[in-house]
Amino acid sequence: MTSRAWFLALTVALTAAAGSPAARNPVLLELFTSEGCSDCPPADRLLESLDRTQPVDGAELIVLSEHVDYWNRLGWQDPWSSAANSARQQQYGHWLRLPEVYTPQLVIDGTAQMVGSDAARIDAELRKAARQPKVPVTIAWRSGMLHVSAGPGGGTVYAAVADNLDKSQVARGENAGRSLTHTAVLRQFISLGGRSGGKPFAVDTALAATPGQRVIVFIQDAASGRILGVAQQRVTNSD
């Protein structure tokens, strides 16, 4: 079977699954965190639990840990941090009209934000988000190639590659001496282009990923930051 024929067959299967009664509505959770922040480990643990247990009926929780770099000046260089993650958090500050950003900050579907360890508030917002309709997004990653399709409409399509699990032994800063574990740590982030209002979206692109990582694709409204659709695939040895 050719790569294109394989993708078309997979698209049919995934589309059928999305229309089944058991299908779950995907919800994107972005945690802005830092190993230099003593308040962040509880939020990191909660994100891992949400990812592992999937506790919200009718929702597929898709998570990303986005480590910011502005804590690095206080004595510990977070190995997963980047200026790009800090800039994305600042963009959410603009979209959500916040006086300032902070860590740990969780953003749900680009429209709600709260302290990343506030379990009660997070649960309530996740249940709201699970009821919001999404644009179906079909993705398939195989042998270094990512195939994405979605219906017509607006928004920019992004692809992210994240490590399933990362661990670090912190030597300095507020978490000195602690062994920290992180889930779905963002490692790559690229734009796949904008959707056209009258045409279905489809793109094939090279994307490096390895077993032990996950590929996440989402559509984001450029004016509001709202996540319009999202899907993920975990990379295995058989891909």
C-alpha positions in Angstrom: 0.0 0.0 0.0 1.4 3.4 -0.9 1.8 6.1 1.8 -1.1 8.1 0.3 -3.4 5.1 0.1 -2.5 4.2 3.7 -3.3 7.7 4.9 -6.7 7.7 3.0 -7.6 4.4 4.6 -6.7 5.6 8.0 -8.7 8.8 7.5 -11.8 6.8 6.7 -11.3 4.7 9.8 -10.7 7.7 12.1 -13.6 9.6 10.6 -15.9 6.7 11.3 -14.6 6.4 14.8 -15.2 10.1 15.4 -18.8 9.7 14.5 -19.4 6.8 16.9 -21.3 7.3 20.2 -18.1 6.5 22.1 -16.1 9.3 20.5 -14.7 11.8 23.0 -14.4 15.6 22.4 -10.7 16.6 22.4 -9.6 19.4 24.8 -6.2 21.0 24.8 -4.5 21.7 28.1 -1.3 23.9 28.0 0.7 24.2 31.2 3.2 27.0 31.5 5.7 25.8 34.1 9.3 25.9 35.2 11.7 23.8 37.2 12.8 27.0 38.8 9.4 27.6 40.4 8.6 25.9 43.7 4.9 26.2 43.1 5.1 24.2 39.8 5.7 20.6 40.8 2.1 20.1 42.1 0.8 21.4 38.8 3.2 19.1 36.9 1.9 16.1 38.9 -1.8 17.1 38.3 -1.2 17.4 34.6 0.4 13.9 34.5 -2.6 12.5 36.4 -5.1 14.1 34.0 -3.2 12.8 31.1 -3.0 9.3 32.5 -6.5 8.9 34.1 -8.6 10.9 31.6 -11.2 11.6 34.3 -13.7 13.8 32.4 -16.5 11.9 30.7 -16.9 12.6 27.0 -13.5 14.4 26.8 -10.1 13.4 25.5 -7.6 15.5 27.4 -4.6 16.4 25.3 -1.8 17.9 27.4 1.3 20.0 26.7 4.0 21.1 29.2 5.5 24.4 28.0 8.5 25.3 30.1 9.2 29.1 30.2 12.7 30.6 30.5 12.2 33.6 32.7 12.9 31.7 35.9 16.3 30.6 34.6 18.0 33.8 35.9 17.3 32.8 39.5 19.9 30.0 39.6 18.7 27.0 37.7 18.6 26.6 33.9 15.5 24.5 33.2 16.7 22.1 30.5 13.3 22.1 28.8 12.7 25.8 28.8 12.7 28.2 25.8 12.1 31.8 25.0 9.5 30.6 22.4 7.4 29.1 25.2 7.6 32.3 27.2 6.5 34.3 24.1 3.5 31.9 23.6 2.5 32.5 27.2 2.7 36.3 26.7 0.5 35.9 23.7 -2.1 34.2 25.8 -1.8 37.1 28.2 -2.7 39.4 25.3 -5.6 37.1 24.1 -7.0 36.7 27.6 -6.4 40.3 28.6 -4.4 39.4 31.7 -2.4 42.0 33.7 0.4 39.5 33.9 1.4 35.9 33.3 2.7 33.5 36.0 3.6 29.9 36.7 2.1 27.5 37.0 -0.5 28.7 34.6 -2.9 26.3 32.8 -4.7 27.4 29.7 -7.6 25.2 28.5 -8.6 25.3 24.9 -7.1 28.8 24.6 -10.1 30.4 26.4 -9.8 29.7 30.1 -6.8 30.1 32.4 -6.1 29.3 36.0 -3.4 28.2 38.5 -2.2 24.9 37.2 -2.7 23.2 40.6 -6.3 24.4 41.2 -7.9 21.0 40.8 -11.5 22.0 41.5 -11.4 25.0 39.0 -9.6 22.9 36.4 -12.3 20.1 36.7 -15.1 22.6 36.2 -13.5 24.3 33.2 -12.7 20.9 31.6 -16.3 19.8 31.9 -17.3 23.1 30.2 -14.7 22.6 27.4 -15.8 19.0 26.8 -19.2 20.4 25.7 -17.9 22.8 23.1 -17.9 21.5 19.5 -14.6 21.1 17.8 -13.5 20.9 14.1 -12.6 17.3 13.4 -8.8 17.0 12.8 -7.3 13.9 11.3 -3.6 13.3 11.7 -1.3 10.4 11.0 2.5 10.3 11.5 4.5 7.6 9.9 8.2 7.2 9.0 9.0 10.9 9.5 5.9 12.2 7.5 3.0 13.9 9.1 -0.4 14.0 7.3 -3.1 16.4 8.5 -6.6 17.0 7.2 -9.5 19.2 8.5 -12.6 20.8 7.2 -12.8 24.3 5.8 -12.9 27.4 8.0 -10.5 29.8 9.6 -7.6 29.5 12.0 -3.9 28.5 11.9 -2.9 24.9 12.0 0.1 24.0 14.3 2.0 20.8 14.9 3.9 20.1 18.2 6.2 17.2 19.2 6.4 16.5 22.9 8.3 14.0 25.0 5.9 11.6 26.8 8.0 11.8 30.0 11.1 13.7 31.1 12.9 13.6 34.4 15.4 16.1 35.9 17.5 16.3 39.1 17.4 20.0 40.1 20.7 21.2 41.6 19.9 24.9 42.3 17.1 27.3 42.7 13.8 27.0 44.5 13.5 23.3 43.8 17.2 22.4 44.6 17.6 18.8 45.6 14.3 17.6 44.1 13.8 15.0 41.4 11.1 16.3 39.0 9.0 14.5 36.4 7.2 16.2 33.5 4.6 15.0 31.1 4.2 15.9 27.4 7.2 18.3 27.4 7.1 20.5 24.2 10.2 20.0 22.1 9.1 21.2 18.6 6.5 23.7 17.5 5.7 24.6 13.9 3.0 26.3 11.8 1.4 24.2 9.1 -0.4 27.2 7.6 -3.8 28.8 7.7 -7.1 27.2 6.8 -9.1 28.7 3.9 -12.8 29.5 4.5 -14.0 27.5 1.5 -11.6 24.6 1.1 -10.8 21.6 3.3 -7.3 21.7 4.8 -4.8 19.0 3.9 -1.0 19.0 4.2 1.8 16.5 4.2 5.1 17.6 5.8 8.3 16.1 7.2 8.3 16.0 11.0 11.0 14.4 13.2 9.6 12.3 16.1 10.7 9.2 17.9 9.2 6.5 20.0 8.5 8.0 23.4 7.1 11.2 21.9 3.7 12.3 20.8 2.6 14.5 17.9 -0.2 17.0 18.6 -1.9 19.1 15.9 -4.3 21.9 16.6 -6.2 24.7 15.0 -6.1 28.1 16.7 -8.0 31.2 16.0 -5.5 34.0 15.5 -7.8 36.8 16.9 -8.9 35.1 20.1 -6.5 32.2 20.8 -9.4 29.8 20.9 -8.6 26.2 20.0 -10.9 25.1 17.2 -9.8 21.5 16.8 -7.0 19.2 18.2 -5.8 15.7 17.8 -2.8 13.7 18.8 -0.8 10.5 18.0 1.7 8.8 20.2 4.7 7.5 18.4 5.5 3.9 18.8 8.2 1.5 17.5 5.8 0.3 14.8 5.2 3.7 13.3 
